[in-house]
Structures are given as C-alpha cells and as structure tokens.
C-alpha cells in the first residue's frame, strides 16, 4: 500500500464516521423535539428536523 492509498482509506473512514455522527445527531434532535441550528447563506437558522418516513 502506498501513501495515497493509505490517505484515501483514512479519508473514507473519516467521512463514513462523520455521516454516522450526523445521523445520530438528527435522531437525537427528533427524539428531543428540538431545533437544529445551521448556517445558511452566512445566517444562523434554526430548523425542526423532519420525522423519518
């Protein structure tokens, strides 16, 4: 394995972990019925997470 393959694998694992954390955050916000705070067009916006279908 060369350095590029190692970095690609690490990047994939990091992105996969971030996706899992994001899903858990949304699930938590749904359970708590609380707003999610995000940045849109350089403005802070509070949104309600949509219930899962």
GUMI-655745 format. One record per residue (C-alpha): residue number from 1; residue in three letters; chain; x, y, z. Coordinates in steps of 0.001 Angstrom, whole numbers. Example, Ala and Ser with C-alpha at 12.3 -4.5 7.8 and 13.67 -1.06 7.14 Angstrom:
REM residues 2
     n   res   chain         u         v         w
     1   Ala       A     12300     -4500      7800
     2   Ser       A     13670     -1060      7140
//
This chain:
REM residues 53
     n   res   chain         u         v         w
     1   Unk       A         0         0         0
     2   Unk       A      1411      3366      -945
     3   Unk       A       842      6674       852
     4   Unk       A     -2010      7751     -1472
     5   Unk       A     -3938      4538      -868
     6   Unk       A     -3482      4909      2893
     7   Unk       A     -4682      8528      2814
     8   Unk       A     -7655      7595       637
     9   Unk       A     -8654      4820      3043
    10   Unk       A     -8308      7137      6061
    11   Unk       A    -10350      9831      4302
    12   Unk       A    -13094      7300      3519
    13   Unk       A    -13200      6158      7153
    14   Unk       A    -13359      9741      8445
    15   Unk       A    -16204     10656      6075
    16   Unk       A    -18081      7479      6987
    17   Unk       A    -17721      8345     10679
    18   Unk       A    -18959     11898     10107
    19   Unk       A    -22037     10568      8311
    20   Unk       A    -22827      8286     11271
    21   Unk       A    -22440     11153     13746
    22   Unk       A    -24733     13364     11638
    23   Unk       A    -27416     10671     11525
    24   Unk       A    -27188     10210     15304
    25   Unk       A    -27477     13977     15796
    26   Unk       A    -30639     14118     13683
    27   Unk       A    -32102     11142     15538
    28   Unk       A    -31356     12817     18886
    29   Unk       A    -32919     16110     17772
    30   Unk       A    -36054     14269     16582
    31   Unk       A    -36396     12409     19880
    32   Unk       A    -35936     15606     21897
    33   Unk       A    -38187     17571     19515
    34   Unk       A    -35570     20301     19437
    35   Unk       A    -34327     22599     16709
    36   Unk       A    -31198     22060     14680
    37   Unk       A    -29029     25173     14322
    38   Unk       A    -27308     25519     10935
    39   Unk       A    -25549     28197      8906
    40   Unk       A    -27246     29107      5604
    41   Unk       A    -26093     31979      3409
    42   Unk       A    -23989     33329      6301
    43   Unk       A    -27052     33444      8564
    44   Unk       A    -27779     31302     11600
    45   Unk       A    -31029     29406     11049
    46   Unk       A    -32988     27132     13397
    47   Unk       A    -34882     24292     11745
    48   Unk       A    -37006     21440     13026
    49   Unk       A    -35787     18023     11902
    50   Unk       A    -38381     16245      9773
    51   Unk       A    -39778     12946     11055
    52   Unk       A    -38402      9903      9303
    53   Unk       A    -40706      8411      6669
//
